[in-house]
Amino acid sequence: MFNKAKNIDMAFRQVRRFCVVAVCAFFLITCFAIFMSFNLVSTMQQKIYILSHGKVLDAYQADRKDNVSVEARDHVRTFHRYFFTLDPDDDAIQENINRALYLADGSAKRLYDDMRESGYFANLISGNINQTISIDSVHVNINSEPFTFRCYATQEIVRPTTVTMRSLITDGSLRSVSRSDNNPHGFLIERWSTIENRDIKTVNRR
């Protein structure tokens, strides 16, 4: 009689232990599942699908601090491409310059005004000269804001009879501003100046 009672009590304890272990296991599994669900939702919220030329591309949200150096360098490149890509067409020149001036402060506007007053753009148009720029490198110091930068580039000036290559080095600083359609990177170039702008070589066109 006592042995049967003892066996029943032992069996009850084992069942109770099993139930406690099972409940704890279910609780941990449930917590893990909830955590993974929230993590998956958070990841999906940072993922954007872009349709480009009939192809679906993935885009991911990222903090600006993760890409600040990349965006800063691209801002400087974009500004220089707009400012120094000039064709013998007044409308094309004005369109590029206007785009460039959205990316910089009055230091760029002053240089543009000086170039216009000196007849630089008029000479391009009358002489059928076009100018392009190739950005060799951009160095940005992002340790403290405003960020300082230096841009190394090569200009190609094509005249009806000659092609001139010029070395261009500029520097300045970058201040953070609000993003907009005209300024997608959210930077403004300040105290922009030209350190070097000299001829490298001139060759005759065939």
N, C-alpha and C positions, 0 to 999 in steps of 0.2 A: 504493500500500500504506500509506504513511505518512498520506496524506490520509484513508483509511478508518479507520485507528486513531484519528486526531485527531477525526474526526466521531463515532466511537463513544464516545470519552472525553468529548466535549462533551455528547453526548446523555445519557450516564450522569450527568454533573454536573447537567444540567437536571432529570433524573428525581429525583435526590437532593434538589435544592432544592425541587422540587414536593412531595416526600414530607415534607420537614422542615416546609414551610409548612402542608401539610395536617394533619400531626400537631399542630402548634402551634394551628391553628384548631380542630381537634376538642377539644383540651385546654381551650382558652378557652371553647368552647361548653358543654363538660361542666361546667366550674366554674360558669359562669353558670346553667346549668340546676339544678345542686345548690343554689346560693345562692337562686335563686327558689323552689325547692321548700321549703327550710327557712323562708324568709320567709312563704310561703303557709301552711305548717303553723302557724307562730307566730301569724299573723293569725287563722286559724281557731280556734286554741285560746283566743283572747281574745273570740271571738264566741259568744254564747249565744242560743238561740232560746226565746222565752217564748210560751206559749199563753195568750191572754187573750180570753175570750168568743168562742172559736172562731176567733180570728185569730192568726196567727203573727207575732210581733214580734221585731225584732233587738235584742240588748243587747250592749254591748261592755265588756270589762274595761278599767279605767283605774286608774292609781295614785291614791292618796288625795290626794296633793299637788296633782293636777290639778283636784280638785273640792272642796278643803277649804273654800273660802269659800262655795260653794253649799250644802254639807252643814251648815256652821255656821249659816248664816242659816235654813235649813229646820229645824234643831234648835230654834233660838230660837222660830220661828213655831209649831212643833208644841207646844212647852211652853206657850206663852201661850194657844193655842187650847184645850188641855186644861184649863188652870188657870182660865180666865175664861169658858168656855162652861158655863153653869149653868142647869139647869131646875128647876122646883119639884117635884123628886123626889129623895129622899135617896139612893136606889140609883144614879141617874144621876149625881148630884153626886159620890158616893164613887168611882164607876168612873172618871170623868174626872180627879179629883184623884189617885187612885192612879197612873194613867198618867203624869200630870205629875210626880209625885214621883220616878218612876224616872229622870227626865231632869235632876234638880237635886239639890243638896245640902241640908243642914239649914236653909239660909236660907229656902227655899220651905216646908219643913215648919213652921218657926216662924210664918210668916205664916198658913199654913193653920190652925194651932192657935189663933192670936190671933183669926182670923175666926170660928172655931167657938165659942170661948169668949165672944165678944161677941154671939153669936146671929145672925150674918150669914146663915148657911145656913138656920137655923130661920125667919128672917123671909122668906127667899125662898120657902120651902115654904108657910108659913102665908098669905103674901100673894099666892100664885100669880104670882110674878115670875120671869121668865126673863131671862138675861143672855147676850149674844153679844159677840164681839170681832172686829174687822176690823184686820188688821195692815197699817199704812200703809207702813212700811219698817223694815228691820233693817240696821244698820251694824256690821260686824265688822272689827276690826283684826287681820290675820293675820301681821303682821310679826314678832311674838314670842309665844311661848306662856308662860302661858295667854293665849288670845285674849280681848280685851275687846270688849264689844258694847253697843249701845244700841238699844232697840226703841221705835218710835213706833206707837201703835195708837189705835183709837177703840172705846169700849164702847157698846153699846146696851142699855139696861135697860128692859124692857117691863113696865109695871104694868097692872092692869086699867083704869086711867083715863088714864095718861100714858105717854109714851116719853121717856126721858132719854138724851142723848148725852154721853159723858164722854171727855175726853182722857186718855190713859194713856201715860206715858213711864217705861221701866225701863232699868236697866243691870246689868251684871255681867261675869263672865268665863267662859270655856269651857276646861275641861281635857279632854284626850284620855283615854278609857278604852276598855275592851274592848267590842266590839259584842255585842249580844244581841237577842233578840226584843223585849225591853222597851225597848231603847235601840239602835235600828238604826244611828244615825249615829255612835255611839261618842264622844259628848261628854257632859260633866257640867257643868251650870250652877253656878257658885259665886258667893258674895257677891252674890246677887241682891237688888236693892233698887228701890223705887219712887221715882222723882224727882218725878213729877207725876201726879195723879189728880183732875181737877176737872171740874165740870159745864160743858158747852158750851151746851146748850140743853135745855129741856123743853117738849114740846108735848102738848096734850090729844089723846086718842084719840077718833075718831069712832065 
